[in-house]
Amino acid sequence: SVARQAGVPRHPAGAQLSQLTLNPPWTPVFLLETVTLTCQGSGTPGPTRWYLGGQLWRQSESNHLDDTRDRPVSVSYQCQSPSSGLSPPITVSFSNDWLVLQVPARPLLEGDALPLRCRG
């Protein structure tokens, strides 16, 4: 039998996946910087489920959620809109460095341009 991580729902093959976006769309971000997560799905009314590290974290009526961290950590976010499948994960690192080289938090495909941003 295949072990399954508790809290992560299965979704039928071919189901529309929820789309998770971040603002700012970069990683790493600074400690105490707010990251706004937005989950887009089928548009069916109902609660949005938010996952942190593969485990159910929160459920809300809004498709927006803010998160802030006060210590260095790497966080993997996912979301699920009503009647849509679980979004692919997006990982964001929270850094206490005074200067960071940022890359897009979204997954990149081979051949995609890789924008870099230096922030202090």
PyMOL commands that place a pseudoatom at each C-alpha (Angstrom):
pseudoatom trace, name=CA, resn=SER, resi=1, chain=A, elem=C, hetatm=0, pos=[0.000, 0.000, 0.000]
pseudoatom trace, name=CA, resn=VAL, resi=2, chain=A, elem=C, hetatm=0, pos=[1.213, 3.492, -0.804]
pseudoatom trace, name=CA, resn=ALA, resi=3, chain=A, elem=C, hetatm=0, pos=[1.531, 5.866, 2.142]
pseudoatom trace, name=CA, resn=ARG, resi=4, chain=A, elem=C, hetatm=0, pos=[-0.184, 9.215, 1.691]
pseudoatom trace, name=CA, resn=GLN, resi=5, chain=A, elem=C, hetatm=0, pos=[0.642, 12.385, 3.566]
pseudoatom trace, name=CA, resn=ALA, resi=6, chain=A, elem=C, hetatm=0, pos=[-2.209, 13.170, 5.922]
pseudoatom trace, name=CA, resn=GLY, resi=7, chain=A, elem=C, hetatm=0, pos=[-4.211, 16.245, 5.056]
pseudoatom trace, name=CA, resn=VAL, resi=8, chain=A, elem=C, hetatm=0, pos=[-3.405, 16.408, 1.327]
pseudoatom trace, name=CA, resn=PRO, resi=9, chain=A, elem=C, hetatm=0, pos=[-6.511, 15.591, -0.703]
pseudoatom trace, name=CA, resn=ARG, resi=10, chain=A, elem=C, hetatm=0, pos=[-6.497, 13.539, -3.866]
pseudoatom trace, name=CA, resn=HIS, resi=11, chain=A, elem=C, hetatm=0, pos=[-8.205, 14.910, -6.918]
pseudoatom trace, name=CA, resn=PRO, resi=12, chain=A, elem=C, hetatm=0, pos=[-9.538, 13.098, -9.971]
pseudoatom trace, name=CA, resn=ALA, resi=13, chain=A, elem=C, hetatm=0, pos=[-7.321, 12.921, -13.042]
pseudoatom trace, name=CA, resn=GLY, resi=14, chain=A, elem=C, hetatm=0, pos=[-8.154, 15.745, -15.421]
pseudoatom trace, name=CA, resn=ALA, resi=15, chain=A, elem=C, hetatm=0, pos=[-9.632, 17.989, -12.704]
pseudoatom trace, name=CA, resn=GLN, resi=16, chain=A, elem=C, hetatm=0, pos=[-8.867, 21.695, -13.044]
pseudoatom trace, name=CA, resn=LEU, resi=17, chain=A, elem=C, hetatm=0, pos=[-6.113, 22.546, -10.586]
pseudoatom trace, name=CA, resn=SER, resi=18, chain=A, elem=C, hetatm=0, pos=[-6.293, 25.559, -8.324]
pseudoatom trace, name=CA, resn=GLN, resi=19, chain=A, elem=C, hetatm=0, pos=[-3.738, 28.251, -9.212]
pseudoatom trace, name=CA, resn=LEU, resi=20, chain=A, elem=C, hetatm=0, pos=[-1.704, 29.777, -6.387]
pseudoatom trace, name=CA, resn=THR, resi=21, chain=A, elem=C, hetatm=0, pos=[0.012, 33.131, -6.890]
pseudoatom trace, name=CA, resn=LEU, resi=22, chain=A, elem=C, hetatm=0, pos=[2.136, 35.178, -4.499]
pseudoatom trace, name=CA, resn=ASN, resi=23, chain=A, elem=C, hetatm=0, pos=[2.746, 38.869, -3.976]
pseudoatom trace, name=CA, resn=PRO, resi=24, chain=A, elem=C, hetatm=0, pos=[5.609, 39.637, -3.902]
pseudoatom trace, name=CA, resn=PRO, resi=25, chain=A, elem=C, hetatm=0, pos=[6.340, 36.839, -6.400]
pseudoatom trace, name=CA, resn=TRP, resi=26, chain=A, elem=C, hetatm=0, pos=[9.966, 36.441, -5.250]
pseudoatom trace, name=CA, resn=THR, resi=27, chain=A, elem=C, hetatm=0, pos=[11.982, 34.262, -2.880]
pseudoatom trace, name=CA, resn=PRO, resi=28, chain=A, elem=C, hetatm=0, pos=[13.608, 34.777, -0.482]
pseudoatom trace, name=CA, resn=VAL, resi=29, chain=A, elem=C, hetatm=0, pos=[11.701, 37.566, 1.252]
pseudoatom trace, name=CA, resn=PHE, resi=30, chain=A, elem=C, hetatm=0, pos=[12.751, 39.393, 4.388]
pseudoatom trace, name=CA, resn=LEU, resi=31, chain=A, elem=C, hetatm=0, pos=[11.559, 38.490, 7.876]
pseudoatom trace, name=CA, resn=LEU, resi=32, chain=A, elem=C, hetatm=0, pos=[8.356, 40.309, 8.820]
pseudoatom trace, name=CA, resn=GLU, resi=33, chain=A, elem=C, hetatm=0, pos=[7.606, 40.979, 5.126]
pseudoatom trace, name=CA, resn=THR, resi=34, chain=A, elem=C, hetatm=0, pos=[4.004, 40.063, 4.324]
pseudoatom trace, name=CA, resn=VAL, resi=35, chain=A, elem=C, hetatm=0, pos=[3.390, 37.550, 1.551]
pseudoatom trace, name=CA, resn=THR, resi=36, chain=A, elem=C, hetatm=0, pos=[-0.118, 37.669, 0.061]
pseudoatom trace, name=CA, resn=LEU, resi=37, chain=A, elem=C, hetatm=0, pos=[-1.339, 34.350, -1.344]
pseudoatom trace, name=CA, resn=THR, resi=38, chain=A, elem=C, hetatm=0, pos=[-4.175, 34.271, -3.894]
pseudoatom trace, name=CA, resn=CYS, resi=39, chain=A, elem=C, hetatm=0, pos=[-5.963, 31.066, -4.917]
pseudoatom trace, name=CA, resn=GLN, resi=40, chain=A, elem=C, hetatm=0, pos=[-7.895, 30.893, -8.193]
pseudoatom trace, name=CA, resn=GLY, resi=41, chain=A, elem=C, hetatm=0, pos=[-10.076, 27.946, -9.100]
pseudoatom trace, name=CA, resn=SER, resi=42, chain=A, elem=C, hetatm=0, pos=[-13.336, 27.030, -10.765]
pseudoatom trace, name=CA, resn=GLY, resi=43, chain=A, elem=C, hetatm=0, pos=[-15.250, 29.969, -9.264]
pseudoatom trace, name=CA, resn=THR, resi=44, chain=A, elem=C, hetatm=0, pos=[-17.567, 27.646, -7.326]
pseudoatom trace, name=CA, resn=PRO, resi=45, chain=A, elem=C, hetatm=0, pos=[-18.630, 29.320, -4.046]
pseudoatom trace, name=CA, resn=GLY, resi=46, chain=A, elem=C, hetatm=0, pos=[-17.273, 27.906, -0.826]
pseudoatom trace, name=CA, resn=PRO, resi=47, chain=A, elem=C, hetatm=0, pos=[-14.232, 27.926, 1.432]
pseudoatom trace, name=CA, resn=THR, resi=48, chain=A, elem=C, hetatm=0, pos=[-10.630, 27.926, 0.206]
pseudoatom trace, name=CA, resn=ARG, resi=49, chain=A, elem=C, hetatm=0, pos=[-8.300, 25.425, 1.877]
pseudoatom trace, name=CA, resn=TRP, resi=50, chain=A, elem=C, hetatm=0, pos=[-4.706, 26.479, 2.524]
pseudoatom trace, name=CA, resn=TYR, resi=51, chain=A, elem=C, hetatm=0, pos=[-1.887, 23.988, 3.013]
pseudoatom trace, name=CA, resn=LEU, resi=52, chain=A, elem=C, hetatm=0, pos=[1.502, 24.536, 4.622]
pseudoatom trace, name=CA, resn=GLY, resi=53, chain=A, elem=C, hetatm=0, pos=[4.137, 21.847, 4.146]
pseudoatom trace, name=CA, resn=GLY, resi=54, chain=A, elem=C, hetatm=0, pos=[1.492, 19.467, 2.788]
pseudoatom trace, name=CA, resn=GLN, resi=55, chain=A, elem=C, hetatm=0, pos=[-0.755, 19.755, 5.854]
pseudoatom trace, name=CA, resn=LEU, resi=56, chain=A, elem=C, hetatm=0, pos=[-4.081, 21.600, 6.097]
pseudoatom trace, name=CA, resn=TRP, resi=57, chain=A, elem=C, hetatm=0, pos=[-3.181, 24.969, 7.633]
pseudoatom trace, name=CA, resn=ARG, resi=58, chain=A, elem=C, hetatm=0, pos=[-6.299, 27.128, 7.370]
pseudoatom trace, name=CA, resn=GLN, resi=59, chain=A, elem=C, hetatm=0, pos=[-9.689, 27.329, 5.729]
pseudoatom trace, name=CA, resn=SER, resi=60, chain=A, elem=C, hetatm=0, pos=[-11.206, 30.670, 4.789]
pseudoatom trace, name=CA, resn=GLU, resi=61, chain=A, elem=C, hetatm=0, pos=[-14.094, 32.155, 2.842]
pseudoatom trace, name=CA, resn=SER, resi=62, chain=A, elem=C, hetatm=0, pos=[-11.640, 34.485, 1.103]
pseudoatom trace, name=CA, resn=ASN, resi=63, chain=A, elem=C, hetatm=0, pos=[-9.335, 33.395, -1.707]
pseudoatom trace, name=CA, resn=HIS, resi=64, chain=A, elem=C, hetatm=0, pos=[-6.633, 35.731, -0.309]
pseudoatom trace, name=CA, resn=LEU, resi=65, chain=A, elem=C, hetatm=0, pos=[-4.431, 35.054, 2.711]
pseudoatom trace, name=CA, resn=ASP, resi=66, chain=A, elem=C, hetatm=0, pos=[-1.494, 36.966, 4.211]
pseudoatom trace, name=CA, resn=ASP, resi=67, chain=A, elem=C, hetatm=0, pos=[1.470, 35.308, 5.904]
pseudoatom trace, name=CA, resn=THR, resi=68, chain=A, elem=C, hetatm=0, pos=[4.430, 36.811, 7.753]
pseudoatom trace, name=CA, resn=ARG, resi=69, chain=A, elem=C, hetatm=0, pos=[7.300, 34.989, 9.466]
pseudoatom trace, name=CA, resn=ASP, resi=70, chain=A, elem=C, hetatm=0, pos=[9.527, 36.260, 12.271]
pseudoatom trace, name=CA, resn=ARG, resi=71, chain=A, elem=C, hetatm=0, pos=[12.354, 33.720, 11.947]
pseudoatom trace, name=CA, resn=PRO, resi=72, chain=A, elem=C, hetatm=0, pos=[14.257, 32.242, 9.009]
pseudoatom trace, name=CA, resn=VAL, resi=73, chain=A, elem=C, hetatm=0, pos=[12.299, 29.379, 7.466]
pseudoatom trace, name=CA, resn=SER, resi=74, chain=A, elem=C, hetatm=0, pos=[11.399, 27.871, 4.118]
pseudoatom trace, name=CA, resn=VAL, resi=75, chain=A, elem=C, hetatm=0, pos=[7.647, 27.430, 3.648]
pseudoatom trace, name=CA, resn=SER, resi=76, chain=A, elem=C, hetatm=0, pos=[5.815, 25.379, 1.004]
pseudoatom trace, name=CA, resn=TYR, resi=77, chain=A, elem=C, hetatm=0, pos=[2.308, 26.712, 0.260]
pseudoatom trace, name=CA, resn=GLN, resi=78, chain=A, elem=C, hetatm=0, pos=[-0.582, 25.071, -1.605]
pseudoatom trace, name=CA, resn=CYS, resi=79, chain=A, elem=C, hetatm=0, pos=[-4.261, 25.940, -1.912]
pseudoatom trace, name=CA, resn=GLN, resi=80, chain=A, elem=C, hetatm=0, pos=[-7.481, 24.318, -3.010]
pseudoatom trace, name=CA, resn=SER, resi=81, chain=A, elem=C, hetatm=0, pos=[-10.510, 26.217, -4.304]
pseudoatom trace, name=CA, resn=PRO, resi=82, chain=A, elem=C, hetatm=0, pos=[-13.935, 24.583, -4.157]
pseudoatom trace, name=CA, resn=SER, resi=83, chain=A, elem=C, hetatm=0, pos=[-14.456, 22.068, -7.010]
pseudoatom trace, name=CA, resn=SER, resi=84, chain=A, elem=C, hetatm=0, pos=[-10.809, 22.387, -8.108]
pseudoatom trace, name=CA, resn=GLY, resi=85, chain=A, elem=C, hetatm=0, pos=[-7.783, 20.223, -7.484]
pseudoatom trace, name=CA, resn=LEU, resi=86, chain=A, elem=C, hetatm=0, pos=[-4.912, 21.056, -5.157]
pseudoatom trace, name=CA, resn=SER, resi=87, chain=A, elem=C, hetatm=0, pos=[-2.514, 23.651, -6.564]
pseudoatom trace, name=CA, resn=PRO, resi=88, chain=A, elem=C, hetatm=0, pos=[1.128, 22.822, -7.266]
pseudoatom trace, name=CA, resn=PRO, resi=89, chain=A, elem=C, hetatm=0, pos=[3.331, 23.861, -4.310]
pseudoatom trace, name=CA, resn=ILE, resi=90, chain=A, elem=C, hetatm=0, pos=[5.214, 27.161, -4.197]
pseudoatom trace, name=CA, resn=THR, resi=91, chain=A, elem=C, hetatm=0, pos=[8.118, 27.444, -1.760]
pseudoatom trace, name=CA, resn=VAL, resi=92, chain=A, elem=C, hetatm=0, pos=[9.161, 30.753, -0.208]
pseudoatom trace, name=CA, resn=SER, resi=93, chain=A, elem=C, hetatm=0, pos=[12.160, 31.316, 2.050]
pseudoatom trace, name=CA, resn=PHE, resi=94, chain=A, elem=C, hetatm=0, pos=[12.088, 33.989, 4.750]
pseudoatom trace, name=CA, resn=SER, resi=95, chain=A, elem=C, hetatm=0, pos=[15.557, 35.443, 5.326]
pseudoatom trace, name=CA, resn=ASN, resi=96, chain=A, elem=C, hetatm=0, pos=[17.149, 37.543, 8.056]
pseudoatom trace, name=CA, resn=ASP, resi=97, chain=A, elem=C, hetatm=0, pos=[20.037, 38.540, 5.774]
pseudoatom trace, name=CA, resn=TRP, resi=98, chain=A, elem=C, hetatm=0, pos=[20.455, 42.260, 5.069]
pseudoatom trace, name=CA, resn=LEU, resi=99, chain=A, elem=C, hetatm=0, pos=[20.939, 41.646, 1.325]
pseudoatom trace, name=CA, resn=VAL, resi=100, chain=A, elem=C, hetatm=0, pos=[19.180, 38.951, -0.745]
pseudoatom trace, name=CA, resn=LEU, resi=101, chain=A, elem=C, hetatm=0, pos=[19.332, 37.828, -4.364]
pseudoatom trace, name=CA, resn=GLN, resi=102, chain=A, elem=C, hetatm=0, pos=[15.733, 37.032, -5.274]
pseudoatom trace, name=CA, resn=VAL, resi=103, chain=A, elem=C, hetatm=0, pos=[14.387, 34.630, -7.897]
pseudoatom trace, name=CA, resn=PRO, resi=104, chain=A, elem=C, hetatm=0, pos=[10.750, 34.039, -8.936]
pseudoatom trace, name=CA, resn=ALA, resi=105, chain=A, elem=C, hetatm=0, pos=[8.854, 31.905, -6.422]
pseudoatom trace, name=CA, resn=ARG, resi=106, chain=A, elem=C, hetatm=0, pos=[6.867, 30.224, -9.213]
pseudoatom trace, name=CA, resn=PRO, resi=107, chain=A, elem=C, hetatm=0, pos=[8.237, 27.115, -10.921]
pseudoatom trace, name=CA, resn=LEU, resi=108, chain=A, elem=C, hetatm=0, pos=[10.266, 27.808, -14.060]
pseudoatom trace, name=CA, resn=LEU, resi=109, chain=A, elem=C, hetatm=0, pos=[10.506, 25.627, -17.137]
pseudoatom trace, name=CA, resn=GLU, resi=110, chain=A, elem=C, hetatm=0, pos=[13.587, 24.978, -19.218]
pseudoatom trace, name=CA, resn=GLY, resi=111, chain=A, elem=C, hetatm=0, pos=[14.028, 27.875, -21.620]
pseudoatom trace, name=CA, resn=ASP, resi=112, chain=A, elem=C, hetatm=0, pos=[12.193, 30.391, -19.395]
pseudoatom trace, name=CA, resn=ALA, resi=113, chain=A, elem=C, hetatm=0, pos=[13.995, 33.661, -18.692]
pseudoatom trace, name=CA, resn=LEU, resi=114, chain=A, elem=C, hetatm=0, pos=[15.312, 33.797, -15.118]
pseudoatom trace, name=CA, resn=PRO, resi=115, chain=A, elem=C, hetatm=0, pos=[14.873, 37.313, -13.760]
pseudoatom trace, name=CA, resn=LEU, resi=116, chain=A, elem=C, hetatm=0, pos=[17.012, 38.103, -10.724]
pseudoatom trace, name=CA, resn=ARG, resi=117, chain=A, elem=C, hetatm=0, pos=[16.497, 40.914, -8.230]
pseudoatom trace, name=CA, resn=CYS, resi=118, chain=A, elem=C, hetatm=0, pos=[18.888, 42.174, -5.571]
pseudoatom trace, name=CA, resn=ARG, resi=119, chain=A, elem=C, hetatm=0, pos=[17.266, 43.735, -2.495]
pseudoatom trace, name=CA, resn=GLY, resi=120, chain=A, elem=C, hetatm=0, pos=[18.695, 45.222, 0.663]
for i in range(1, 120): cmd.bond("trace and resi %d" % i, "trace and resi %d" % (i + 1))
show_as sticks, trace
zoom trace
